[in-house]
Amino acid sequence: MELSDTSESAAMNHRKNDIPLLLLDEIAPSEVVDCVRVVNGYLAGDIVVTGAMRELCPVCKTEHLKLVLRQEYVKRAHMLCERCTRCFDARYLDGTPAFALA
């Protein structure tokens, strides 16, 4: 059975609507990464980003945020904009944290 373009579009929209929205809060890099403040920002050890998220940077408005998981220099998971280097925490509409704090 072949789906029409209309049915496929409706299915895609339904799946998109099932994904919970996240509220983003900008946080200082020093809250989530072991780093040192320098003149032009922060200096930290090598940090691995996991991949692009669907959320766009609220500042740049065009860059997808990258997920940063806990690792050697990272105190807790967060999202990062590689363009403006801002860090963001995320929570669901009901206030529940999107990333575990443990």
Summary of the structure (lengths in Angstrom):
residues: 102
radius of gyration: 17.0
end to end distance: 47.4
largest distance: 62.0
contacts: 244
relative contact order: 0.21
helix: 18%
strand: 37%
